[in-house]
Amino acid sequence: MDTLVILIPLLPLLAAGVIGAGHLLGVLDGEASETTTARIASWAIILACLLALTLLGADLLGKNSGSFGIGQWLESGNLNIQMTFITTGFSVRLAALFTVLLFIIIRFSINYLHREAGFHRFFFLLSLFASAMLLLVLSGNAIGTFIGWEIAGLCSYLLIAYAYDRPVAALNATRVFVTNRIGDAGFILGMGLSYTWAKGLDWSQLNALSTQLTSAQASSIALCFAVAAFAKSAQIPFAPWLARAAEGPTPSSAVFYGAVMVHAGVYLMLLLQPIFERAPLVMALVAIVGFLTAVYGFIVGLTQTDAKSSLFFATTGQLGLMFLECGLGFWQLASWHLCAHAVVRGYQVLLAPSLMHYIVGNSIKPVDPDTASWRWVYVASLQRFWLDQITDWALIKPVRGLAHDLAYFDDHIVDRAMGIPLPSIRTISTLAQMEKRKIAMRQSLYSSLGVFGSLAQLEKQKAATPQENQDSDFARGSGFAGDLTRAVTAILYWFEDRLVIRGVGEDLINYGRQLGLAANKIERLLLNPGYLALFVSVILLVAL
């Protein structure tokens, strides 16, 4: 029965490939093909659901071996990564639950997105996401989990920006995507440390070797994966991205941020339970972050006046409680909490568009009077505790400052050290200007070869002076020899112009002085407090 695990993520992937190829080739396009696309996506997830339930039944009967490998994925020196899947335990139960929820959401989406311009695009992304999430929970090693992790994040970005012509949707999608990349950095660093100290990336091997790791090593690995989990499950300080994800259609909101993807961080914590139990300080940090996130989600959710925002902040609070349970060591409770919350929250998000039909009279009040009486809490809730502004100040401004310093270093030190003439620096000061000049030279080359004989060029030639017309007539000789001469001339002119722009200057005498100025500027940059703090952090990380 273990072999069934391969088909569970493979079937939605095949459906996504068929829908995507059909849409690109024009076979699946418009309202006439909606039924075909819906059937492909539905039958793929139905079969995956039946296989997942069968695998779960075999696991409950004790028929599964626990893991199944299909071969070697990568071997390089001491690095040997097998393609393995988990066929027992909580991963199989969660995969079965996710397939059932994905089937319900796909069925809901068929009527919800009927006659939408992006109908086929939506079902392609939803099928691809289903494959990614099933790979994430069933993969037996960190590489497979990370691949599913990344593909699910990409699908999330594309579905938040479903209405890409709206600037708000594109901005929120980009903000969510960039925020989650911080967690990806933690995941990658955690994999690197796991391979360095445990000599493998297999989850079962890593958990089995957790007792052989020192407390510092286990804490480092746990901290890296905890950061990845914080970002994926919208914990403080990454919590604001979940509210921005409401820009997507309701079915995508249900599958991503209500029922399935938002629980990936909690799943990662449960998957690495032995590692976290060896790192008590990290578990304490997880408990504190979970508690603060639960309080944040509860308070901010009290002042929301639309259904989806209220549900998303309620989701944030519940996820915080799951992290609190993991940090306190209640792993079994956290696993049951995850499954129950996925079912309830998915149902609530799907019900959100028709919520107004169930409101009678004034039974629902937008703001609790007790909360409004505490003015500072009320203001902080309306401002969502200024987490976006704090993030901008702590992360975005330093990154922009670093980019500005690097641009200054490149323009005033690297370019001058290479000897690029100052007039060239001033003339071609930006990439846009260089690209514009490339396009102009390319058009000139093609024009001389007779490729672009447009009416505008003919009018320009008519308006030229007699001498210019004479030169042009001379340059446009006929025959093979004339064409070859024009081509060689244009290529030589292009080479000479590029050489002048990017070549080494002739003033070699001033190199020593320029290098001295460059060294002084580098020293001033290195004495910047921000860079000193960065170097100290890197040194401490290497030392650990």
C-alpha positions, 0 to 999 in steps of 0.5 A: 500500500505504500506505493499509493503515496506517489500518486497522491501529489502526482495526480493534481500535478498532472491536472495542473499540467493538462489545464495549463498546457490546454490554456496556453494552446487555446484548447481550454479557453473561454466559457465553453471550456469551463466544464472540461477544466472543472472536470479535470481538476475535480477528478484529479483531486477526487482520485487523490482523496480516495488514495489518501483515505486508502493509505490512511486506512492501511496505516490504521490497520498497520499495513504501511512500513512508514516510508517509501522511496522511489530512488535517488534524487541527488548524490554529490560527494558525501551528499546523498538525497533520496526521494522518500515519502512518509506513509504513516502517522500524522502526515498521512492523516493530515494529507487525507484531511487536506484532500477532502478540504481541497475537493470541497473548495474545488467544487465550491469554486466551479460555480463561484468563478463561473464566467470569470476571465481567469477561470482556467488560470485559477484552476491551474493554480489551485491544482498546482497548489494541491500538489504542492501541499500534498508533497509538503506533508508527505515528503520524507526529507527536507528537500521535498518539503521545501519544494512543496513549501516554495510552490505553495508560496508561489501559488499564493502570490499569484492568487492574491494578485488574481485581479492583477490589474488592481494596484492594491492586489499587486502590492499586497501580493508582493508584500506577502511574497517578500515577507514569506521569503524571510521564512524561506531563508530560515528554512534553507539555513536550517537545512544547511545546519541539519546536513552539517551536524546530522549528515542528512536531510531525511526527517526521520534520520534528523529526529533520530539523531537529535539525541546526539546533537549538542544543546547549541546545535539543536537550538540553532536548527530549531531556531531556523525552522521556527523562523520559517514556521513563524513566517508561513503561519503569520506569527509576530512579527510577520502577522500582518501579511495574513490580512493583506492576503484577503485580496484573493478570491474567496475560494483561494482565501479558504484554501490558503489562509483558512484550511490548508496552507496557513497551517504549514508552519504548525505542521513543521513544528510537529514534524520536528518535535524531537529537535524542539524538545532538545532546545528548551530556549527555542520552545520558550521563544515559540510559546512567547511568540504564540501567546503574543500572536494570539493576543494580537489576533484577538484584540485586532479582530475586535475592531474589524468591520468586514467578514474576511478580515475578522476571520483572518485575524481570528485565524491569526489568534488560533494559530498563535494558540497552536504555537503556544501549545507546541512551545509548552509541549502539548504536541498532541493537543496542537495536532488535534487543534490544527485539524479541527481549526482547518475544518471550521475555518475553511467552512467559515471563509466559504460562508463569508460571501453569504454572511449578510443573509444570516444577519438578523436585525442588529444582533452583530455589533462591529466594536465591543463597547468594553474595548472602545472604552479602553482608548489606547487599546482601541487605537492600537487595534485600529492601527493593528499595533503598527506592525507594518510601520515597524516592519518598514522601519526595521527592515525596508529602510535598512535594505533601501539604505544598503542598496543606496550605499551599494549603488554609490560604491559602484558608481563612485568607486568601482567605475572610477577604479576601472577607469571609465571616463567621467563624461561616460559616467554622466552620460550613461548613469543608469541602466535605462539609459544604457538600454535605450542606447542599445536599442538605438544602435540595434535599430541603426544596425538593422536599418542599414541592413534594410530590415526596418524600412518603415515610413517614418525612416523614409520621411526622416531621410526626405527631411535630411540635408542634401549632404546627409542624403548623399551619404545615405545613398552612398551607404546604401549600395546594392549587391552582395559587396555593398550589403557586406560592407554595410554590415561590417561597418555597423558591427565595427561601429557598435564595437567601437562605441561599446569599447568607448563606453566600457573600455579602460581609460587612458589616464593610467597615472591617476590610478593610484590616487583613485584607488586611494580615494576608493580605499578611504570611502570603503573605510568610511562605509565600514565604520557605519554603525549599521554595517558594524552591527551586520559584521558582528551578527555574521561573526556570531552566527559563524561562531555558533 
